[in-house]
Amino acid sequence: MIGLQMTALDDDRVLDAKAAACFLGIAVATLAKMRCKGGSPTFIKAGRKILYRKADLIEWNVRLVRNTTEAALSAAAARHRSAEDCH
């Protein structure tokens, strides 16, 4: 039971932008650009700090999984259309 609690606590861990980018395997600048333009993982703005819950990073990464290049292109086109609707 303690092991399960530790896993839940680990997923609730909060990471700064640098640690989050490292966890995702992307550049800090890419993460910052996604925050501004849309499509980034859910984040917390605490004063001047940007923070990410590890569980949110995992969830965001899972949503990006595609089986084919065609599916990835379709998802990208849908995100682009959605972003245009916001402007």
Backbone hydrogen bonds in HBPLUS format (Angstrom, degrees):
<---DONOR---> <-ACCEPTOR-->    atom                        ^
c    i                          cat <-CA-CA->   ^        H-A-AA   ^      H-
h    n   atom  resd res      DA  || num        DHA   H-A  angle D-A-AA Bond
n    s   type  num  typ     dist DA aas  dist angle  dist       angle   num
A0005-GLN N   A0001-MET O   3.12 MM   4  6.45 155.7  2.18 149.2 155.7     1
A0006-MET N   A0002-ILE O   2.94 MM   4  6.21 154.0  2.00 151.5 158.8     2
A0007-THR N   A0003-GLY O   3.09 MM   4  6.34 151.7  2.17 143.4 150.3     3
A0008-ALA N   A0004-LEU O   3.09 MM   4  6.34 163.1  2.12 149.5 153.5     4
A0009-LEU N   A0005-GLN O   2.92 MM   4  6.14 156.7  1.97 148.0 154.9     5
A0010-ASP N   A0006-MET O   2.85 MM   4  6.04 149.6  1.94 144.3 152.9     6
A0011-ASP N   A0007-THR O   3.05 MM   4  6.35 154.2  2.12 151.5 157.0     7
A0012-ASP N   A0008-ALA O   3.22 MM   4  6.45 133.9  2.44 137.6 149.4     8
A0012-ASP N   A0009-LEU O   3.14 MM   3  5.07 131.8  2.38  93.9 107.2     9
A0013-ARG N   A0010-ASP O   3.14 MM   3  5.14 158.2  2.19 102.2 108.4    10
A0055-ALA N   A0011-ASP O   2.73 MM  44  4.65 134.0  1.94 161.0 145.9    11
A0054-LYS N   A0013-ARG O   2.88 MM  41  5.65 162.7  1.91 169.0 173.7    12
A0015-LEU N   A0052-TYR O   2.71 MM  37  5.16 167.4  1.72 155.0 158.1    13
A0052-TYR N   A0015-LEU O   2.80 MM  37  5.16 155.8  1.85 151.1 159.2    14
A0020-ALA N   A0016-ASP O   2.86 MM   4  6.04 157.2  1.91 156.8 164.5    15
A0021-ALA N   A0017-ALA O   2.90 MM   4  6.03 161.4  1.94 148.5 153.0    16
A0022-CYS N   A0018-LYS O   3.06 MM   4  6.24 158.0  2.11 144.4 150.7    17
A0023-PHE N   A0019-ALA O   2.88 MM   4  6.06 157.3  1.93 145.6 152.0    18
A0024-LEU N   A0020-ALA O   2.96 MM   4  6.21 151.7  2.04 148.1 155.3    19
A0025-GLY N   A0021-ALA O   2.82 MM   4  5.89 124.3  2.13 139.2 154.7    20
A0026-ILE N   A0021-ALA O   2.99 MM   5  5.14 159.3  2.03 145.8 148.0    21
A0025-GLY N   A0022-CYS O   3.17 MM   3  4.95 135.3  2.38  91.9 104.5    22
A0030-THR N   A0027-ALA O   3.10 MM   3  5.13 122.1  2.45  95.9 110.1    23
A0031-LEU N   A0027-ALA O   3.13 MM   4  6.50 158.8  2.18 152.0 156.9    24
A0032-ALA N   A0028-VAL O   2.94 MM   4  6.24 154.8  2.01 148.7 156.0    25
A0033-LYS N   A0029-ALA O   2.91 MM   4  6.11 156.6  1.97 146.0 152.1    26
A0034-MET N   A0030-THR O   2.94 MM   4  6.19 156.9  2.00 149.1 155.4    27
A0035-ARG N   A0031-LEU O   3.02 MM   4  6.29 146.2  2.14 142.3 151.4    28
A0036-CYS N   A0032-ALA O   3.17 MM   4  6.50 151.5  2.26 146.0 152.7    29
A0037-LYS N   A0033-LYS O   2.88 MM   4  6.06 165.6  1.90 157.0 161.1    30
A0038-GLY N   A0034-MET O   2.74 MM   4  5.12 136.6  1.92 135.3 143.5    31
A0044-ILE N   A0051-LEU O   2.71 MM   7  4.95 162.3  1.74 150.2 153.9    32
A0051-LEU N   A0044-ILE O   2.84 MM   7  4.95 163.7  1.87 149.7 154.5    33
A0046-ALA N   A0049-LYS O   2.90 MM   3  5.15 155.8  1.96 149.6 155.3    34
A0049-LYS N   A0046-ALA O   3.06 MM   3  5.15 150.4  2.15 130.4 125.2    35
A0056-ASP N   A0053-ARG O   2.99 MM   3  5.28 124.0  2.31 104.6 118.5    36
A0057-LEU N   A0053-ARG O   3.14 MM   4  6.56 149.7  2.24 150.0 159.0    37
A0058-ILE N   A0054-LYS O   2.98 MM   4  6.30 157.6  2.03 154.2 159.9    38
A0059-GLU N   A0055-ALA O   2.98 MM   4  6.18 163.6  2.01 147.2 151.6    39
A0060-TRP N   A0056-ASP O   2.94 MM   4  6.04 161.2  1.98 145.3 150.5    40
A0061-ASN N   A0057-LEU O   2.99 MM   4  6.12 159.3  2.03 145.4 151.1    41
A0062-VAL N   A0058-ILE O   2.97 MM   4  6.20 154.2  2.04 150.8 157.7    42
A0063-ARG N   A0059-GLU O   3.11 MM   4  6.38 151.2  2.20 146.8 153.9    43
A0064-LEU N   A0061-ASN O   3.16 MM   3  5.32 145.4  2.28 101.2 111.1    44
A0065-VAL N   A0062-VAL O   3.20 MM   3  5.55 163.6  2.23 112.1 117.1    45
A0072-ALA N   A0068-THR O   3.14 MM   4  6.44 152.6  2.22 141.2 148.6    46
A0073-LEU N   A0069-THR O   2.87 MM   4  6.17 156.9  1.92 154.5 160.5    47
A0074-SER N   A0070-GLU O   2.94 MM   4  6.16 156.8  2.00 148.6 155.0    48
A0075-ALA N   A0071-ALA O   2.99 MM   4  6.16 157.2  2.04 145.6 151.5    49
A0076-ALA N   A0072-ALA O   2.97 MM   4  6.18 155.1  2.03 145.7 152.7    50
A0077-ALA N   A0073-LEU O   2.94 MM   4  6.14 156.8  1.99 146.8 153.0    51
A0078-ALA N   A0074-SER O   2.99 MM   4  6.20 154.4  2.05 145.5 152.4    52
A0079-ARG N   A0075-ALA O   2.98 MM   4  6.23 154.9  2.05 146.7 153.2    53
A0080-HIS N   A0076-ALA O   2.96 MM   4  6.18 152.8  2.04 145.4 153.0    54
A0081-ARG N   A0077-ALA O   2.95 MM   4  6.22 159.6  1.99 149.6 154.5    55
A0082-SER N   A0078-ALA O   2.95 MM   4  6.12 157.4  2.00 145.5 152.1    56
A0083-ALA N   A0079-ARG O   2.90 MM   4  6.12 151.8  1.98 145.7 153.1    57
A0084-GLU N   A0080-HIS O   3.01 MM   4  6.27 151.0  2.10 146.6 154.2    58
A0085-ASP N   A0081-ARG O   3.12 MM   4  6.39 144.5  2.26 143.5 152.5    59
A0086-CYS N   A0083-ALA O   3.17 MM   3  5.30 142.1  2.32  99.7 110.2    60
A0087-HIS N   A0084-GLU O   3.19 MM   3  5.45 153.2  2.27 105.3 112.9    61
